[in-house]
Amino acid sequence: MTDHPRDLAALRRRLAEFAAARDWQPYHTPKNLAAALSVEAAELLEIFQWLTPEQSARLMTDPDTAHRVRDEVADVLAYLLQFCEVLGVDPLAALEAKIERNESRFPVGEAGGPEG
């Protein structure tokens, strides 16, 4: 296994370079990337379709299925990062802002979970 950059900025650059080398930018519109992201998320969901909660919790113990899950996670993340790149969205800043809003909207002790 080769060393690869694990920081988000480096991965975003690598994805952009990959697409540019293949002249894919004309196809990487926000609409197309959002659609591709949705399709890949559905492919991830398909792996879990019809499984019981117990079966889904054990899914990663099967090497072939675990490989499929990792591939679909990679596809979802790749399209999300490309989508963010095209629209100029900082995904980490967006997530941080969303967590902060949710902390205000759902204070500890007042949010109530599935149990009540």
C-alpha positions as CSV (number, residue, x, y, z in Angstrom):
1,M,0.0,0.0,0.0
2,T,1.4,3.4,-1.0
3,D,1.4,6.4,1.2
4,H,-1.3,8.8,0.2
5,P,-2.2,12.3,1.5
6,R,-4.8,11.9,4.2
7,D,-5.7,15.6,4.7
8,L,-8.8,16.9,3.0
9,A,-7.2,19.6,1.0
10,A,-4.7,17.2,-0.6
11,L,-7.5,14.7,-1.4
12,R,-9.6,17.5,-3.0
13,R,-6.6,18.5,-5.1
14,R,-5.9,14.9,-6.1
15,L,-9.6,14.4,-7.2
16,A,-9.4,17.7,-9.2
17,E,-6.2,16.6,-10.9
18,F,-7.7,13.2,-11.6
19,A,-10.8,14.8,-13.3
20,A,-8.7,17.4,-15.1
21,A,-6.4,14.7,-16.6
22,R,-9.4,13.0,-18.1
23,D,-11.2,16.2,-19.2
24,W,-14.2,15.5,-17.0
25,Q,-14.7,19.0,-15.7
26,P,-17.5,19.8,-18.2
27,Y,-19.5,17.0,-16.7
28,H,-18.7,17.9,-13.1
29,T,-21.6,20.4,-12.8
30,P,-23.3,20.9,-9.4
31,K,-26.4,19.0,-10.7
32,N,-24.4,16.1,-12.1
33,L,-22.3,15.8,-9.0
34,A,-25.3,15.9,-6.7
35,A,-27.0,13.2,-8.8
36,A,-23.8,11.0,-8.7
37,L,-23.6,11.5,-5.0
38,S,-27.1,10.4,-4.5
39,V,-26.6,7.3,-6.7
40,E,-23.5,6.3,-4.8
41,A,-25.3,6.8,-1.4
42,A,-28.0,4.6,-2.7
43,E,-25.4,1.9,-3.7
44,L,-24.1,2.0,-0.1
45,L,-27.7,1.6,1.2
46,E,-28.3,-1.3,-1.2
47,I,-25.6,-3.3,0.6
48,F,-27.7,-3.0,3.8
49,Q,-31.1,-3.5,2.3
50,W,-33.1,-6.2,3.9
51,L,-30.6,-6.9,6.7
52,T,-31.6,-7.1,10.3
53,P,-29.9,-4.6,12.7
54,E,-27.8,-7.5,13.9
55,Q,-26.7,-8.6,10.4
56,S,-25.9,-5.0,9.5
57,A,-23.7,-4.6,12.6
58,R,-21.7,-7.7,11.6
59,L,-21.4,-6.8,7.9
60,M,-17.8,-5.7,8.1
61,T,-16.7,-9.1,9.3
62,D,-17.1,-10.5,5.8
63,P,-14.0,-9.4,3.7
64,D,-15.9,-9.2,0.4
65,T,-18.8,-7.1,1.8
66,A,-16.4,-4.9,3.8
67,H,-14.5,-4.2,0.6
68,R,-17.8,-3.2,-1.1
69,V,-18.7,-0.9,1.8
70,R,-15.3,0.8,1.7
71,D,-15.6,1.3,-2.0
72,E,-19.1,2.9,-1.8
73,V,-18.0,5.1,1.1
74,A,-15.0,6.2,-1.0
75,D,-17.4,7.0,-3.9
76,V,-19.8,9.0,-1.7
77,L,-16.9,11.0,-0.2
78,A,-15.3,11.6,-3.6
79,Y,-18.4,13.0,-5.1
80,L,-19.2,15.1,-2.0
81,L,-15.7,16.6,-2.1
82,Q,-15.9,17.3,-5.8
83,F,-19.3,18.8,-5.3
84,C,-17.9,21.1,-2.6
85,E,-15.0,22.0,-4.8
86,V,-17.2,23.1,-7.7
87,L,-19.4,25.2,-5.4
88,G,-16.7,26.6,-3.2
89,V,-18.0,25.0,0.0
90,D,-15.6,24.1,2.8
91,P,-17.1,20.8,4.0
92,L,-15.4,20.9,7.4
93,A,-16.6,24.5,8.0
94,A,-20.1,23.5,6.9
95,L,-20.1,20.6,9.2
96,E,-18.8,22.6,12.1
97,A,-21.5,25.3,11.6
98,K,-24.2,22.6,11.4
99,I,-23.0,21.0,14.6
100,E,-23.1,24.3,16.3
101,R,-26.6,25.1,15.1
102,N,-27.8,21.6,16.2
103,E,-26.2,22.1,19.7
104,S,-28.4,25.3,20.0
105,R,-31.5,23.7,18.5
106,F,-31.2,20.5,20.6
107,P,-29.8,21.3,24.0
108,V,-28.7,18.4,26.2
109,G,-31.5,17.1,28.3
110,E,-34.2,18.8,26.2
111,A,-33.7,17.0,22.8
112,G,-35.3,13.7,23.7
113,G,-34.1,10.7,21.8
114,P,-36.0,7.6,20.6
115,E,-36.7,6.7,24.2
116,G,-38.5,9.9,25.0
